[in-house]
């Protein structure tokens, strides 16, 4: 049984050769979309930043308790 993926050459089975990036013939090998990106989800970014700040406060509290406990 032969393995079709065993070749040393990349994309040897491609019908249009190594230089075909798929922009023609109705397909796109790089998955570039023609659609624009949606709006920025500010509440989600705000929640992420808030979570980061809360995590830093908790870390600071652990460090502070360790310093106080060791003195």
C-alpha positions as CSV (number, residue, x, y, z in Angstrom):
1,X,0.0,0.0,0.0
2,X,1.4,3.4,-1.0
3,X,1.1,6.5,1.2
4,X,0.1,9.6,-0.9
5,X,1.6,11.8,1.8
6,X,5.0,10.1,1.8
7,X,6.6,12.3,-0.9
8,X,9.4,14.7,-0.1
9,X,8.0,17.3,-2.4
10,X,5.3,19.6,-1.0
11,X,2.0,19.7,-2.8
12,X,3.1,17.2,-5.5
13,X,-0.5,16.1,-5.9
14,X,-1.8,19.6,-6.6
15,X,-3.3,19.8,-10.1
16,X,-2.0,23.4,-10.7
17,X,1.5,23.0,-9.3
18,X,3.4,24.6,-6.4
19,X,2.6,28.2,-7.4
20,X,-1.1,27.9,-7.2
21,X,-2.4,29.6,-4.1
22,X,-6.0,29.0,-5.0
23,X,-7.1,32.6,-5.6
24,X,-8.5,31.5,-9.0
25,X,-11.0,28.8,-9.8
26,X,-13.3,29.8,-7.0
27,X,-11.3,28.6,-4.1
28,X,-8.9,30.2,-1.6
29,X,-6.2,28.0,0.1
30,X,-5.5,30.7,2.7
31,X,-9.1,31.1,3.8
32,X,-9.2,34.8,3.2
33,X,-12.8,36.0,3.4
34,X,-14.4,38.8,1.5
35,X,-16.5,39.7,4.5
36,X,-15.4,42.6,6.7
37,X,-14.8,42.0,10.4
38,X,-17.6,42.9,12.8
39,X,-17.6,45.6,15.3
40,X,-15.3,45.4,18.4
41,X,-17.1,43.9,21.4
42,X,-16.3,46.5,24.0
43,X,-18.2,44.8,26.9
44,X,-16.3,41.6,26.3
45,X,-12.9,43.4,26.2
46,X,-14.0,45.4,29.4
47,X,-14.9,42.1,31.1
48,X,-11.5,40.7,30.2
49,X,-9.6,43.7,31.5
50,X,-11.7,43.7,34.7
51,X,-10.9,40.0,35.2
52,X,-7.2,40.7,34.7
53,X,-7.3,43.5,37.3
54,X,-9.2,41.4,39.8
55,X,-6.6,38.6,39.3
56,X,-3.8,41.0,39.9
57,X,-5.5,42.3,43.1
58,X,-5.9,38.7,44.3
59,X,-2.2,38.0,43.5
60,X,-1.2,41.1,45.4
61,X,-3.3,40.0,48.4
62,X,-1.5,36.6,48.4
63,X,1.9,38.2,48.2
64,X,1.0,40.7,50.9
65,X,-0.3,37.9,53.2
66,X,2.9,35.9,52.7
67,X,5.1,38.9,53.5
68,X,3.0,39.7,56.6
69,X,3.0,36.1,57.7
70,X,6.8,35.7,57.4
71,X,7.5,38.7,59.6
